[in-house]
Amino acid sequence: MSRDPRGYLLRKRQEAALNAELAQQWAELENDFNKRLWHQLTEHTMRFVRHPSFQQGGLLEFYHEFLMDFEHKIKPLSLVEIILVIADEIAEANEKILFFEKTKEKVKNDLEAKVLCLTAIGLIKLQCSQLDEVKQIMEEVNGLLETVDGVTAVHARYYDLCSSFHKVKADHGAYYRDALRYLGCVDVNSMSDEQQVERALSLSLAALLGDDVYNFGELLAHPILASLQSTSYRWLINLLRAFNTGDLTAFNALAGEWELQTDLANNSDKLSKKIRLLALMELVFSRHSHNRTIPFKVIAETAQVPTTEVEHLIMKALSRGLVKGTIDEISKEVNMTWVQPRVLDLDQVKEMKSKMSSWSGQIQETVTLIKNEIPDIVAHTYI
């Protein structure tokens, strides 16, 4: 199929004669193309494909009549970024996948551009519920990214695909981890208010419902959580704080809110068991390393369980790798030697500071004691 990019640009500029701003945009494209200013043309094209004038269509024509003529001059990653916008005009899923497959072949020697095509294809297949194929794409992309040092421009797209896949599969823990990784690769301010609220809500629910999620500090410290403050879900922030510190009193006080949320209400027993484990973790963390032999009675009071259920609670925490220690069934106490590291909130950091100050003081007392005893030791040695 023969193309006449100059004729196309001239025609579009003439059609936009009554819109000075749009006509100027077409004129600039025409100027860059005629002067073969490929870098400037690429930058201009990346902006122009998002122009409001394309809201009613025209992007596919733009691609076939103009962009295809010089796409080989464009950096592969930039080309795929442009294609991502153009492809939104294609309604039929298989046709859109074919569009990306053809593009992938053109940029196959550029890893990041190839990954961007694969993640785009993966998201389309996810919308079509082709989960097995999506999983294969995720594995392929993961293998490609493992060969790259650091975080690239396409990691965000990969984590977005992974988190979307896990959300469909209702794998709360996996969704939570990949959704946080996604947020670590993007500027939250680039997201709309609605997108921030949706992401914050999904992350909060995933953190609470995830079987292996016992670290809430990273989410609590993330600015995206602030988007819930002006919504009816602002109570979720307090609920997350309660879980982070194992605060059963706060958890019970918020029951009137979280029991109205379907997913949480349907998992009330699971939530109760989880926060009791977190209460145990917080109890161990709050104690000094030389004072971690804890009577069952203390654990029962903290976790709000009968004394007869304390050993089972400890065993569950041990089996999940949340704590390490040994149980003395005769003395009805447990000696804890380790608690799983977590991202700390400000109150927990203050607690850690207090422990460090105490530890420093103990060391100083020991040093002073040794200094005072040295003269006697030396004197005794030479008697």
C-alpha positions as CSV (number, residue, x, y, z in Angstrom):
1,M,0.0,0.0,0.0
2,S,1.5,3.3,-1.1
3,R,1.5,6.2,1.4
4,D,1.7,9.9,0.8
5,P,2.6,11.3,4.2
6,R,3.2,14.8,2.9
7,G,-0.2,14.8,1.2
8,Y,-1.8,13.5,4.4
9,L,-0.2,16.3,6.5
10,L,-1.3,18.9,4.0
11,R,-4.8,17.7,3.9
12,K,-5.1,17.5,7.8
13,R,-3.7,21.0,8.1
14,Q,-6.2,22.4,5.6
15,E,-9.1,20.6,7.4
16,A,-8.0,22.2,10.7
17,A,-7.9,25.7,9.1
18,L,-10.7,27.0,11.4
19,N,-8.8,25.7,14.5
20,A,-5.6,27.8,14.7
21,E,-4.0,25.7,17.5
22,L,-4.7,22.4,15.8
23,A,-3.5,23.7,12.4
24,Q,-0.3,24.8,14.1
25,Q,0.2,21.3,15.5
26,W,-0.1,19.8,12.0
27,A,2.2,22.4,10.6
28,E,4.9,21.6,13.1
29,L,4.6,17.9,12.3
30,E,4.9,18.8,8.6
31,N,8.0,20.9,9.3
32,D,9.7,18.3,11.4
33,F,8.9,15.6,8.8
34,N,10.1,17.6,5.8
35,K,13.4,18.5,7.6
36,R,13.9,14.9,8.8
37,L,14.1,16.1,12.4
38,W,13.4,12.6,13.7
39,H,14.0,13.3,17.4
40,Q,11.8,16.4,17.4
41,L,9.2,14.6,15.3
42,T,9.1,11.7,17.8
43,E,8.7,14.0,20.8
44,H,5.9,16.0,19.0
45,T,4.2,12.8,17.9
46,M,4.2,11.4,21.5
47,R,2.3,14.5,22.6
48,F,0.1,14.9,19.6
49,V,-1.5,11.4,19.7
50,R,-3.1,12.5,23.0
51,H,-4.6,15.6,21.4
52,P,-8.4,16.1,22.1
53,S,-9.0,16.2,18.3
54,F,-8.5,12.4,18.2
55,Q,-11.2,11.7,20.7
56,Q,-13.6,10.9,17.9
57,G,-11.1,8.8,16.1
58,G,-8.4,9.3,13.5
59,L,-5.4,7.7,15.3
60,L,-5.3,4.6,13.1
61,E,-5.4,6.7,10.0
62,F,-2.6,8.8,11.5
63,Y,-0.6,5.6,12.0
64,H,-1.2,4.1,8.6
65,E,-0.9,7.3,6.5
66,F,1.9,9.0,8.4
67,L,3.6,7.2,11.3
68,M,4.4,4.0,9.4
69,D,6.5,5.9,7.0
70,F,9.1,6.8,9.6
71,E,8.5,4.4,12.5
72,H,11.8,2.7,11.8
73,K,13.5,6.1,12.7
74,I,11.9,6.2,16.1
75,K,13.5,4.7,19.2
76,P,11.8,1.3,19.8
77,L,10.5,2.2,23.3
78,S,9.1,5.5,22.2
79,L,7.4,3.8,19.3
80,V,5.6,1.4,21.5
81,E,4.5,4.2,23.9
82,I,2.9,5.8,20.8
83,I,1.4,2.5,19.7
84,L,-0.2,2.1,23.2
85,V,-2.2,5.2,22.7
86,I,-3.2,4.4,19.1
87,A,-4.2,0.9,19.9
88,D,-7.0,2.2,22.2
89,E,-8.9,3.0,19.0
90,I,-9.1,-0.7,18.2
91,A,-12.2,-2.2,19.7
92,E,-11.8,-5.9,18.8
93,A,-9.4,-7.7,21.2
94,N,-7.8,-10.1,18.7
95,E,-7.2,-7.3,16.2
96,K,-5.6,-5.2,19.0
97,I,-3.4,-8.2,20.0
98,L,-2.3,-8.6,16.4
99,F,-1.4,-4.9,16.2
100,F,0.9,-5.3,19.2
101,E,2.3,-8.6,17.9
102,K,3.3,-6.9,14.7
103,T,4.9,-4.1,16.7
104,K,6.7,-6.5,18.9
105,E,8.3,-8.1,15.9
106,K,9.5,-4.6,14.7
107,V,11.1,-3.9,18.1
108,K,12.3,-7.4,19.0
109,N,15.9,-6.4,19.5
110,D,15.0,-3.9,22.2
111,L,14.3,-5.5,25.5
112,E,12.3,-2.7,27.1
113,A,10.1,-2.2,24.0
114,K,9.5,-5.9,23.7
115,V,8.4,-6.1,27.4
116,L,6.1,-3.2,26.8
117,C,4.4,-5.0,23.9
118,L,4.1,-8.2,26.0
119,T,2.6,-6.5,29.0
120,A,0.1,-4.7,26.7
121,I,-0.9,-8.1,25.1
122,G,-1.1,-9.6,28.6
123,L,-3.6,-7.0,29.8
124,I,-5.8,-7.6,26.7
125,K,-5.8,-11.3,27.3
126,L,-6.6,-10.7,31.0
127,Q,-9.7,-8.8,29.9
128,C,-10.6,-11.8,27.8
129,S,-10.1,-14.1,30.8
130,Q,-7.3,-16.0,29.1
131,L,-5.5,-16.5,32.4
132,D,-3.2,-19.3,31.4
133,E,-1.8,-17.3,28.5
134,V,-1.5,-14.3,30.8
135,K,0.6,-16.3,33.3
136,Q,2.9,-17.4,30.5
137,I,3.4,-13.8,29.4
138,M,4.2,-12.8,33.0
139,E,6.8,-15.6,33.3
140,E,8.4,-14.6,30.0
141,V,8.5,-10.9,31.0
142,N,9.9,-11.8,34.4
143,G,12.7,-13.8,32.7
144,L,13.5,-10.8,30.5
145,L,13.6,-8.3,33.4
146,E,15.8,-10.5,35.5
147,T,18.6,-9.8,33.0
148,V,18.3,-6.1,33.6
149,D,20.1,-4.2,36.4
150,G,17.9,-1.9,38.5
151,V,14.4,-0.7,37.7
152,T,13.6,0.3,34.1
153,A,10.8,2.4,32.6
154,V,8.8,-0.8,31.9
155,H,8.9,-2.4,35.3
156,A,5.7,-0.4,36.3
157,R,3.8,-2.0,33.4
158,Y,5.0,-5.4,34.4
159,Y,3.9,-5.0,38.0
160,D,0.6,-3.5,36.9
161,L,-0.1,-6.6,34.8
162,C,0.9,-8.9,37.7
163,S,-1.2,-7.1,40.2
164,S,-4.2,-7.1,37.9
165,F,-3.7,-10.8,37.3
166,H,-3.6,-11.6,41.0
167,K,-6.6,-9.4,41.7
168,V,-8.6,-11.4,39.2
169,K,-7.4,-14.6,40.9
170,A,-8.2,-13.2,44.3
171,D,-4.7,-13.8,45.5
172,H,-4.6,-11.0,48.0
173,G,-1.0,-11.5,49.2
174,A,0.5,-11.6,45.7
175,Y,-1.6,-8.6,44.6
176,Y,-0.5,-6.6,47.6
177,R,3.2,-7.2,46.9
178,D,3.0,-6.4,43.2
179,A,0.7,-3.5,43.6
180,L,3.2,-1.9,46.1
181,R,6.0,-2.6,43.6
182,Y,3.9,-0.8,40.9
183,L,3.5,2.2,43.1
184,G,7.2,2.2,43.7
185,C,7.8,2.7,40.0
186,V,5.2,5.5,39.3
187,D,4.5,9.1,40.5
188,V,1.3,8.9,42.5
189,N,0.5,12.5,41.4
190,S,0.3,11.3,37.8
191,M,-2.8,9.2,38.8
192,S,-6.3,10.7,38.9
193,D,-8.1,11.1,42.3
194,E,-10.4,8.2,41.3
195,Q,-7.4,6.0,40.4
196,Q,-5.7,6.7,43.7
197,V,-8.8,5.9,45.7
198,E,-9.3,2.6,43.8
199,R,-5.7,1.6,44.2
200,A,-5.6,2.5,47.9
201,L,-8.9,0.7,48.6
202,S,-7.7,-2.5,46.8
203,L,-4.3,-2.4,48.6
204,S,-5.9,-1.9,52.0
205,L,-8.3,-4.9,51.5
206,A,-5.5,-7.1,50.1
207,A,-3.3,-6.3,53.1
208,L,-6.0,-7.2,55.6
209,L,-7.1,-10.3,53.7
210,G,-3.7,-11.6,52.5
211,D,-2.8,-14.8,54.3
212,D,0.9,-14.0,54.4
213,V,0.7,-10.2,54.8
214,Y,1.8,-9.2,58.3
215,N,3.7,-6.0,57.4
216,F,1.5,-2.9,57.0
217,G,4.1,-0.3,57.6
218,E,5.0,0.3,54.0
219,L,1.4,0.9,53.0
220,L,0.7,3.1,56.0
221,A,3.7,5.2,55.0
222,H,2.7,5.5,51.4
223,P,1.1,8.8,50.3
224,I,-1.6,7.0,48.3
225,L,-3.4,6.1,51.5
226,A,-4.2,9.8,52.1
227,S,-6.6,9.6,49.1
228,L,-9.0,7.7,51.4
229,Q,-9.2,10.5,53.9
230,S,-11.9,12.3,52.0
231,T,-14.0,9.2,51.2
232,S,-16.4,7.0,53.1
233,Y,-13.5,4.5,53.5
234,R,-11.3,6.7,55.7
235,W,-11.9,4.3,58.6
236,L,-9.7,1.8,56.7
237,I,-6.6,3.8,57.6
238,N,-7.4,3.4,61.3
239,L,-8.1,-0.3,60.8
240,L,-4.7,-0.8,59.1
241,R,-3.0,1.0,62.0
242,A,-4.8,-1.3,64.4
243,F,-3.5,-4.3,62.6
244,N,0.0,-2.9,62.3
245,T,0.2,-2.7,66.1
246,G,-2.1,-5.7,66.9
247,D,-4.5,-3.4,68.7
248,L,-7.6,-5.6,69.3
249,T,-9.4,-2.8,71.2
250,A,-9.3,-0.5,68.2
251,F,-10.2,-3.5,65.9
252,N,-13.3,-4.2,67.9
253,A,-14.2,-0.5,68.2
254,L,-14.1,-0.3,64.3
255,A,-16.3,-3.3,63.9
256,G,-19.3,-1.1,63.1
257,E,-17.4,0.1,60.0
258,W,-15.6,-2.9,58.6
259,E,-18.5,-5.3,59.2
260,L,-20.4,-3.3,56.6
261,Q,-17.7,-4.0,53.9
262,T,-18.7,-7.3,52.3
263,D,-15.2,-8.8,51.8
264,L,-14.2,-8.0,55.4
265,A,-17.5,-9.2,56.9
266,N,-17.2,-12.5,55.1
267,N,-13.8,-13.0,56.5
268,S,-14.3,-11.8,60.1
269,D,-13.0,-14.9,61.7
270,K,-9.9,-14.8,59.5
271,L,-9.3,-11.2,60.5
272,S,-9.7,-11.9,64.2
273,K,-7.1,-14.7,64.0
274,K,-4.7,-12.5,62.0
275,I,-4.8,-9.5,64.4
276,R,-4.2,-11.9,67.4
277,L,-1.0,-13.1,65.7
278,L,0.0,-9.4,65.1
279,A,-0.8,-8.7,68.8
280,L,1.7,-11.5,69.7
281,M,4.3,-10.0,67.3
282,E,3.9,-6.6,68.8
283,L,4.2,-8.0,72.3
284,V,7.5,-9.6,71.5
285,F,8.8,-6.6,69.6
286,S,7.9,-4.2,72.5
287,R,10.0,-6.3,75.0
288,H,13.7,-5.9,75.5
289,S,15.8,-8.7,74.2
290,H,16.7,-9.8,77.7
291,N,13.1,-9.9,78.8
292,R,11.4,-12.1,76.2
293,T,10.4,-14.9,78.4
294,I,6.7,-14.3,78.3
295,P,4.1,-16.1,80.5
296,F,1.1,-17.6,78.7
297,K,-1.1,-15.4,81.0
298,V,0.4,-12.2,79.5
299,I,-0.1,-13.5,76.0
300,A,-3.7,-14.4,76.7
301,E,-4.4,-10.9,78.0
302,T,-2.7,-9.2,75.1
303,A,-4.3,-11.4,72.3
304,Q,-7.6,-11.7,74.1
305,V,-7.7,-15.5,74.0
306,P,-8.3,-18.1,76.7
307,T,-5.1,-19.4,78.4
308,T,-5.8,-22.8,76.9
309,E,-5.5,-21.4,73.4
310,V,-2.2,-19.6,73.9
311,E,0.0,-22.5,72.9
312,H,-1.9,-23.0,69.7
313,L,-1.5,-19.2,68.9
314,I,2.2,-19.5,69.5
315,M,2.5,-22.6,67.4
316,K,0.7,-20.9,64.5
317,A,3.1,-17.8,64.8
318,L,6.1,-20.2,64.8
319,S,4.9,-22.2,61.8
320,R,4.3,-19.0,59.8
321,G,7.8,-17.7,60.5
322,L,6.5,-14.7,62.4
323,V,8.5,-15.4,65.5
324,K,11.2,-17.8,66.8
325,G,11.4,-19.3,70.2
326,T,10.8,-22.3,72.5
327,I,7.8,-23.2,74.5
328,D,8.1,-24.3,78.1
329,E,4.8,-26.3,78.7
330,I,5.6,-27.0,82.3
331,S,6.2,-23.3,83.3
332,K,3.5,-22.1,80.9
333,E,5.8,-19.6,79.2
334,V,7.6,-19.0,75.9
335,N,11.1,-17.7,75.3
336,M,11.1,-15.6,72.2
337,T,14.4,-15.1,70.4
338,W,13.3,-13.3,67.2
339,V,10.3,-11.5,65.6
340,Q,9.8,-11.0,61.9
341,P,11.2,-7.6,60.8
342,R,8.6,-5.0,59.7
343,V,8.5,-1.5,58.4
344,L,7.9,0.5,61.5
345,D,5.5,3.5,62.1
346,L,6.6,6.5,64.1
347,D,5.4,5.1,67.4
348,Q,7.3,1.9,66.8
349,V,10.4,3.9,65.8
350,K,10.2,5.8,69.1
351,E,9.9,2.4,70.9
352,M,13.0,1.2,69.0
353,K,14.9,4.4,70.0
354,S,14.0,3.9,73.6
355,K,15.4,0.3,73.4
356,M,18.6,1.6,71.8
357,S,19.0,4.2,74.5
358,S,18.5,1.6,77.2
359,W,20.9,-0.8,75.5
360,S,23.5,2.0,75.2
361,G,23.1,2.8,78.9
362,Q,23.7,-0.8,79.8
363,I,26.9,-0.9,77.7
364,Q,28.1,2.2,79.4
365,E,27.5,0.8,82.8
366,T,29.4,-2.4,81.8
367,V,32.3,-0.3,80.5
368,T,32.4,1.7,83.7
369,L,32.3,-1.4,85.8
370,I,35.2,-3.0,83.9
371,K,37.3,0.2,84.2
372,N,36.7,0.3,88.0
373,E,37.6,-3.4,88.4
374,I,40.8,-3.3,86.2
375,P,43.1,-1.9,88.9
376,D,42.0,-4.6,91.4
377,I,42.5,-7.3,88.7
378,V,46.0,-6.1,87.8
379,A,47.0,-5.8,91.5
380,H,45.7,-9.3,92.2
381,T,47.6,-10.7,89.2
382,Y,51.0,-9.5,90.5
383,I,50.6,-10.5,94.1
